[in-house]
Amino acid sequence: MTEWWEGLSSLLKVLYCVAISSTVFLLLQTLLSIFGMHDGGAGTDISDTSGIDFDGGGMHGGFDVHTDISGHGLDIGHHDISGDHYIDGGNPHDFGSMRMFTLQTIVAFLTVFSWSTIVCVHSKMPSALAFAIGIALGLIVMIAVAKLVQLSTRLAENGTLDVRNCLGMNASVYIPIPGKGQGEGKVTLTVQGQFRELSAVTNEKETLTTGTQVRITDLRGETVVVEKEN
C-alpha cells in the first residue's frame, strides 16, 4: 500500500484524498437518512438540505384574521389573506427554486468529480481534459441530486394537511358534536386528495349526531367549527 501511494503523482494523491473522504461522508449521510437519524434533535445535521437557496419564484406568505367577539355571541369568522405560490418542480421555470448548494449536492459533486477525474488520469488523458470531464459529470449529478431533494420536499409538503383548505367544505359527523360549543366531536371529509378525520365543535343549539352533513365555517387552531347543512 505504501509503495502504491508513493508511486502516485501529487495530483492523484489529492484526488484520492477528496474521493475517499467524500465517499465515506456520502455513505454516512445516506445511512443516517435511511434510518431517520437526521432528525435527531439539536445540533449539526450532516444530512441537512439547507443551503444557498436560489428561490426564483416560490413565495409563501400571508396572514390570517380571526375575529371572534364571543361575549356578544358574534363570530365574524376566519379570513385568510394569502399570497401563497407553490412550486412543484414540474415546470422548467421551477429550476431556479432548486437548492443547488446544499450538503448533499456538494458531497455528490465531490464524489463523482474526484473518482471520474481519477479514472481519466489513469487512462493517460491530459490533466485538463480529465478535470473537464470530472467537473461536467459532477455538475450533472449535483443538479440531479438537487432536483431529487426538491421533489421529495414537495411530496412531503403535499402530504401535510393545511387545515385552512377545509374552510367552506362539506363534511360528515363521525363522532357526535355537542351543541353550543360545549365539547368536541369528529368529522370526516376528503381534503387535499386524502380522507381525513378532524376534531370539530359547533355553535348549533342541538348536538350534531353521527351522519349529519355539515359545513366547515371557521377554525380554532386545528379544530374546525361546523354548522348543519340546510
LINQUI-V658293 format. One line per field, one symbol per residue. ss: DSSP state (~ for helix, > for strand, _ for the rest). psi: psi as a letter, one per 30 degrees, with the letter a starting at -180 (. if undefined). burial: 1 if it has 9 or more other C-alpha atoms within 8 Angstrom, else 0. A space follows every 50 residues. Layout:
# LINQUI-V658293
ss = ???
psi = ???
burial = ???
This chain:
# LINQUI-V658293
ss = _~~~~~___~~~~~~~~~~~~~~~~~~~~~~~~~__~~~___________ >>______>__>>>>>>>>~~~_>>>>>>>>>__>______~~~~~~___ >>~~~~~~~~~~~~~~~~~~~~____~~~~~~~~~~~~~~~~~~~~~~~~ ~~~~~~~~____~~~~___>>>>>>_>_~~~___>>>>>>>__>>>>>>> >>_____>____>>>>>>>>__>>>>>>__
psi = eeeeefflleeeeeeeeeeeeeeeeeeeeeeeeeggffhfalakjfgkgl ajjijffjkjlllkjjjjiffggkjeakkjjkhkjlkfgfkfffeffkje ileeeeeeeeeeeeeeeeeeefgglkeeeeeeeeeeeeeeeeeeeeeeee eeeeeeeffkkjffffkflklkkekkjklggglkaklkljkhgkklkkkk llglelkjlkfkklkkflkibgklkllkk.
burial = 00000001000110110111011011001101100001000000001110 10111001000101000010000000110000000010100001111111 11111111111111111101100010000110111111101110111011 10010000000000011001111111111110011111101000000111 111100111101111111100011111100
